[in-house]
Amino acid sequence: MKTAIYIIVMAAVTYLIRMIPFTFFKKKIKSRYIRSFLKYIPYAVLSAMTIPAILDSTGNTITAAVGTITALVLAFFELPLIVVALSASLSAFLTGLIISYCS
């Protein structure tokens, strides 16, 4: 019974979040500043959720930073996603091996 209540509450909250903008903003937003601001909100929210998880993912901030930098550089050069992901994982793993070997 508890699970059903949780699902209903989550569905209601999700529906309200998606419905409220359509209810209040019936006309197209003409302000360039507000449209520009709204355009970048998804990227900001995704970054705010992802970056802390990335830095905690390996248990070592240095290895996570090396993997992140590797991924950013390879993504900048528009390499395929699988190459970016595998290279970032490999660089974080190798950095961890080097750190553990040197310690």
N, C-alpha and C positions, 0 to 999 in steps of 0.2 A: 504494500500500500504506500509506503514511504517513497519507493522508487517512482511510482506513478505520479505522486504529488510533485516530486523533483522534476520529472519530465514535463509536466504541465506548466510549472513555473518557468522552466527554461524556455519552453515554446512561447509562452506569453511574453517574456522579456525579449526574446529574439524578434517576435512579431512587432512589438511596440517600437523597438529600435529601428526597424525597417519601415514602419508605417508613419511614424511621427514626421520625418522630413517631407513625405508626400502630402501630409495633411497641412503643414504650415507653409510650405513653399510651393504654391500652385503655379506661380509665374516663374519664368526663367530668370536666374540671377544675372543681373547685368553688370554688376561691379566687377571689374577686372581683378581687383585685389582679393575679394572674397572668393571668386572662382579659382584664382591661383592658389589661395590658401587651402581651399577644399580639395584641390587636385593633389596636393602633396600629403594630405593627412594619412592615406593608406600606407605610404612609404614610411612615414614617421612612426606610425603605430607598429608596423612590422619590424622596423629596426629596434624600437624600444622593447619588443618582446624577444627578438632573436639575439641581439648582441649579448645580453647577460647570460643567456643559455649557452652561447658559443664559448664564452670565456670560462664557464664552469664545466664545460663538457668533458674535458680531459682530466680534470682534477689538478692541473698545473697551468697557471696562467701563461707561462712562457710558451709551452707547446701549443696551447690554444691560439695565442697571438701569432705564432709562426704559421700555423695552419690557416688562420684567417687572412693573413697578409698574402700567403700563397694563393688562396682562392680569389682574393680581390685582384691581384695582378693578372692571373690567368683569365678571369672573367673580363677584365678590362680589354684584353686582347681577343675577346669573343671566341674563346675556345669552347668546345662542346661541354655541356653540363657534366657528363660522366668523367671527362678528363679533369675538369676543375675539382670535382668532389674527390676523385681518387688521388689526385696530386696533393690536395689539402690534407687528406687523411694520412697519406704516406709521409708528407713533410712533418706533420705533428708526431707521428709514430717515430720517425727517425730522430727528431729532436728529443723526444723522450728517452730513446735509447742512448743518445749522446750524453744527455744530462745524467742519466743513471750510471753510465760507464765512467764519467768524469768524477762522480761523487764518491 
